[in-house]
Amino acid sequence: MIKVFGHQSPDTDATGSAIIWAWYLNEHTTNDAEAFVLGELNKETQFVLSRWDIPTPRLLESVAAADTVTIVDTNNPQELFDNINEATIVEIIDHHKLVGGIETASPATITMRPLASTASVMYRLIGDVTLPDWVAGLMLSCILSDTLEFRSPTTTPEDKDIAEKLAAQLGLDMSAYAAELFAAKSDISDFTDSGLIKLDSKKYEVGDINFRVSVIETTDPQTVLDRQAGIVAAIEDVITTESDVDEVLFFAVDILNEAAIVFTYNDRVKQVIEKSFNVTVEGDTEILPGVVSRKKQILPNLKV
């Protein structure tokens, strides 16, 4: 059996893409596959699975040398199990930049395309196959989530074209459905402060500093700001307990106003934000107008 999974701190695209590809392998190839997740699902992803009546994938806590796996929505070993290279990796499907560090025992099928979501890449790979409505709904959800309903600079004309075709098949109003997604995404009431830091987080090295870059996408940033003291305390705990994290950068992305609010809680973070985004930080938060994408606008700009 092929185990299909995305990155740790799974979002809608990582979860949805694993489910989509496992469906495709099972239904349209001779392979036997199962989708897994590598962590707790956020509220948006929970909403999507409920909306399309899709069972939640099982949690995968480790891999072994005997496992055959397909990796989706990442090619970064820092976002996977420490021993990921021990498994037999047969395929990688992704839309992020090539990071390096993953090794395969034999040639693998690797597809990486500059689209806004892995689901978009899969739509093209699947080709002329009739998609059940639940698969189409899952694909559309992934695209709308990763593009923030086409607000993100990662959006391409191809992503929009695919989304429009999927919405037409489903008879859905994309804007109305996206509003439902973002309402679910904005509900952080069930998550601890530590949970919020790791909910949508990627580890990223700049110079000799190892960052955990955390993003909360929301239509109500005040609910995040109201928890600032607790989140900062949790950040300090993360830095103390995680040996591979020197600093945490925490961004609340205001979807509707298309801006990011970053917590500037110590001098080093303030210096990083000033140098990276050409701003002068005076308080314990800084608003970065137009910044909505970690992949396109945050990570590439980080300087120390």
Legacy VTK file of the C-alpha trace (Angstrom):
# vtk DataFile Version 3.0
C-alpha trace
ASCII
DATASET POLYDATA
POINTS 304 float
0.000 0.000 0.000
1.135 3.519 -0.792
0.825 5.977 2.083
-0.027 9.427 0.736
0.518 12.470 2.935
1.502 16.119 3.011
3.443 18.219 5.468
3.231 18.519 9.223
0.860 21.266 10.466
-1.497 20.185 7.663
-3.632 22.784 5.920
-6.495 22.301 3.479
-4.258 21.809 0.437
-1.965 19.282 2.138
-4.907 17.299 3.496
-7.077 17.597 0.411
-4.285 16.744 -1.995
-3.441 13.580 -0.070
-7.092 12.493 -0.240
-7.408 13.391 -3.927
-4.274 11.498 -4.948
-5.129 8.434 -2.904
-8.552 8.406 -4.621
-6.908 8.690 -8.028
-4.420 5.901 -7.336
-7.152 3.603 -6.070
-9.695 4.329 -8.788
-7.578 4.917 -11.877
-4.386 2.901 -11.391
-3.541 -0.588 -10.168
-2.159 0.800 -6.893
-3.623 0.496 -3.432
-3.315 3.768 -1.501
-4.472 5.501 1.665
-4.359 9.190 2.590
-2.949 10.232 5.959
-2.393 13.487 7.851
0.623 14.396 9.965
-1.090 16.559 12.555
-4.226 18.226 13.875
-6.546 19.699 11.256
-7.513 23.351 11.346
-11.141 24.457 11.410
-11.249 25.272 7.710
-10.086 21.793 6.740
-12.539 20.232 9.176
-15.309 22.299 7.573
-14.305 21.198 4.069
-14.277 17.501 4.943
-17.666 17.825 6.627
-19.111 19.868 3.748
-18.203 17.204 1.189
-18.877 14.253 3.501
-15.283 13.009 3.445
-13.900 10.921 6.315
-10.947 12.443 8.144
-7.720 10.625 7.192
-5.925 8.681 9.859
-3.031 10.306 11.727
0.366 8.985 10.673
2.889 9.277 13.491
5.945 7.712 11.859
7.302 5.946 8.804
9.557 2.916 8.514
11.900 1.499 5.904
9.172 -0.923 4.833
6.754 1.908 3.943
6.052 3.028 0.381
5.011 6.676 0.311
3.908 9.517 -1.924
4.558 13.024 -0.613
2.267 15.893 -1.586
2.362 19.670 -1.029
5.962 19.721 0.198
9.446 18.601 -0.733
11.008 19.940 2.456
12.356 17.259 4.823
12.014 19.713 7.742
8.232 19.430 7.313
8.279 15.627 7.384
9.504 12.817 9.612
13.179 12.876 10.567
13.650 9.462 8.932
11.640 10.211 5.766
14.553 9.132 3.563
14.388 5.623 5.007
10.970 5.071 3.413
10.539 4.159 -0.242
9.434 7.437 -1.817
7.783 6.689 -5.154
6.317 10.105 -5.970
6.375 13.786 -4.958
3.724 16.247 -6.141
4.235 19.845 -5.083
3.943 23.530 -5.931
6.695 24.909 -3.680
10.299 25.701 -4.533
12.809 22.854 -4.551
14.441 22.728 -1.118
16.681 19.675 -1.280
17.436 17.037 1.312
15.007 14.321 0.271
16.743 11.227 -1.069
15.206 8.238 -2.834
16.557 4.726 -3.118
15.464 4.521 -6.754
14.114 6.982 -9.336
10.842 8.566 -8.281
8.162 10.428 -10.199
8.431 14.096 -9.253
5.998 16.765 -10.408
6.509 20.366 -9.346
4.672 23.185 -11.072
4.467 26.926 -10.336
0.776 26.929 -9.486
-0.939 28.233 -6.354
-1.993 24.870 -4.949
-1.025 21.229 -5.204
-4.650 20.479 -6.056
-4.229 22.584 -9.211
-1.195 20.490 -10.152
-3.229 17.321 -9.602
-6.116 18.582 -11.719
-3.731 18.797 -14.675
-2.081 15.457 -13.884
-5.409 13.640 -13.661
-6.469 14.984 -17.041
-9.560 13.715 -18.809
-11.126 11.906 -15.865
-14.635 12.540 -14.615
-14.350 13.882 -11.087
-16.982 12.935 -8.520
-18.513 16.049 -6.983
-16.756 15.450 -3.680
-13.366 15.370 -5.408
-14.221 18.507 -7.375
-15.389 20.191 -4.179
-12.198 19.225 -2.396
-10.046 20.514 -5.251
-11.941 23.804 -5.360
-11.569 24.184 -1.594
-7.809 23.679 -1.819
-7.447 26.298 -4.542
-9.636 28.903 -2.834
-7.846 28.306 0.462
-4.298 28.542 -0.872
-5.061 31.580 -3.052
-7.244 33.322 -0.439
-9.904 33.496 -3.172
-7.311 34.726 -5.691
-5.992 37.530 -3.432
-2.592 35.880 -3.033
0.196 36.822 -5.471
0.778 33.085 -5.912
-2.440 32.907 -7.964
-2.000 32.154 -11.659
-4.529 32.366 -14.511
-4.426 28.557 -14.599
-5.548 28.322 -10.966
-8.477 30.634 -11.667
-9.430 28.709 -14.787
-9.413 25.392 -12.917
-11.435 26.855 -10.033
-14.038 28.257 -12.405
-14.441 24.887 -14.121
-14.827 23.096 -10.792
-17.336 25.646 -9.502
-19.335 25.322 -12.722
-19.466 21.546 -12.355
-20.719 21.942 -8.784
-23.060 24.860 -9.458
-21.364 26.815 -6.665
-21.000 30.559 -6.166
-17.249 30.747 -5.524
-17.357 33.963 -3.500
-20.106 32.673 -1.236
-18.300 29.377 -0.736
-14.978 31.136 -0.083
-16.696 33.226 2.595
-17.757 29.984 4.300
-14.191 28.691 4.129
-12.744 31.853 5.603
-15.327 31.991 8.366
-14.299 28.492 9.392
-10.599 29.363 9.032
-11.061 32.365 11.326
-12.469 30.343 14.214
-9.489 29.821 16.530
-11.482 29.378 19.721
-10.627 25.703 20.182
-6.865 26.120 19.840
-4.401 26.801 22.628
-1.837 29.573 22.219
0.809 26.950 21.541
-1.549 25.262 19.100
-1.961 28.502 17.149
1.794 28.793 16.721
1.994 25.320 15.198
-1.343 25.340 13.363
0.114 26.612 10.083
3.841 26.766 10.567
6.973 26.110 8.560
10.577 25.930 9.701
12.918 28.072 7.631
16.613 28.829 7.975
18.009 32.283 7.169
21.724 32.748 7.683
22.535 31.016 10.946
19.057 31.512 12.465
16.414 28.792 12.409
12.950 30.330 12.263
9.524 28.857 12.805
7.304 31.028 10.586
3.682 30.808 11.721
0.692 32.247 9.874
-2.922 32.588 10.945
-5.224 33.598 8.092
-8.368 35.299 9.341
-11.195 37.676 8.498
-11.158 38.842 12.133
-7.575 39.661 13.160
-8.742 41.190 16.433
-9.456 37.700 17.774
-5.750 36.948 17.298
-4.582 40.269 18.727
-6.728 39.707 21.820
-4.551 36.673 22.561
-1.214 38.357 21.908
0.168 38.062 25.461
-0.567 34.351 25.629
0.808 33.713 22.146
4.055 35.544 22.938
4.443 33.511 26.140
3.878 30.342 24.107
6.440 31.498 21.535
9.046 31.881 24.268
8.250 28.344 25.406
8.644 27.013 21.856
12.062 28.646 21.552
13.112 27.095 24.846
11.847 23.587 24.126
12.500 23.152 20.383
16.206 22.681 19.804
15.947 23.467 16.089
14.068 26.767 16.531
15.918 29.982 17.408
13.057 32.403 16.800
9.366 32.394 15.918
7.861 34.858 13.460
4.105 35.030 13.993
1.889 36.649 11.341
-1.870 37.204 11.391
-2.956 37.658 7.772
-6.007 39.884 7.445
-7.688 38.281 4.430
-10.236 41.011 3.676
-7.867 43.966 4.120
-4.965 42.134 2.464
-2.313 42.841 5.086
-0.227 40.947 7.612
0.143 41.860 11.274
3.386 40.529 12.725
4.144 40.231 16.428
7.392 42.127 17.154
7.975 40.931 20.688
11.758 41.260 21.055
14.659 43.206 19.582
15.855 40.460 17.230
12.401 40.006 15.696
12.062 43.774 15.311
15.406 43.928 13.497
14.454 41.049 11.207
11.111 42.655 10.302
12.697 46.068 9.724
15.421 44.663 7.480
13.116 42.249 5.644
10.216 44.584 4.924
11.869 48.019 4.982
9.767 49.349 7.849
10.463 51.034 11.179
9.023 49.013 14.056
7.932 51.091 17.029
5.560 48.832 18.946
4.852 45.182 19.648
3.076 44.670 16.312
3.706 45.883 12.808
1.220 46.012 9.927
2.603 44.988 6.529
0.167 46.185 3.830
-0.266 43.880 0.855
1.532 40.948 2.497
-0.678 37.836 2.433
1.551 35.003 1.193
4.204 33.256 3.277
5.555 31.446 0.222
5.750 34.456 -2.090
6.112 37.492 0.181
7.355 36.464 3.627
9.931 33.693 3.299
11.763 35.085 0.242
12.138 38.490 1.930
13.523 37.353 5.285
16.888 38.883 6.140
18.970 38.748 9.304
LINES 1 305
304 0 1 2 3 4 5 6 7 8 9 10 11 12 13 14 15 16 17 18 19 20 21 22 23 24 25 26 27 28 29 30 31 32 33 34 35 36 37 38 39 40 41 42 43 44 45 46 47 48 49 50 51 52 53 54 55 56 57 58 59 60 61 62 63 64 65 66 67 68 69 70 71 72 73 74 75 76 77 78 79 80 81 82 83 84 85 86 87 88 89 90 91 92 93 94 95 96 97 98 99 100 101 102 103 104 105 106 107 108 109 110 111 112 113 114 115 116 117 118 119 120 121 122 123 124 125 126 127 128 129 130 131 132 133 134 135 136 137 138 139 140 141 142 143 144 145 146 147 148 149 150 151 152 153 154 155 156 157 158 159 160 161 162 163 164 165 166 167 168 169 170 171 172 173 174 175 176 177 178 179 180 181 182 183 184 185 186 187 188 189 190 191 192 193 194 195 196 197 198 199 200 201 202 203 204 205 206 207 208 209 210 211 212 213 214 215 216 217 218 219 220 221 222 223 224 225 226 227 228 229 230 231 232 233 234 235 236 237 238 239 240 241 242 243 244 245 246 247 248 249 250 251 252 253 254 255 256 257 258 259 260 261 262 263 264 265 266 267 268 269 270 271 272 273 274 275 276 277 278 279 280 281 282 283 284 285 286 287 288 289 290 291 292 293 294 295 296 297 298 299 300 301 302 303
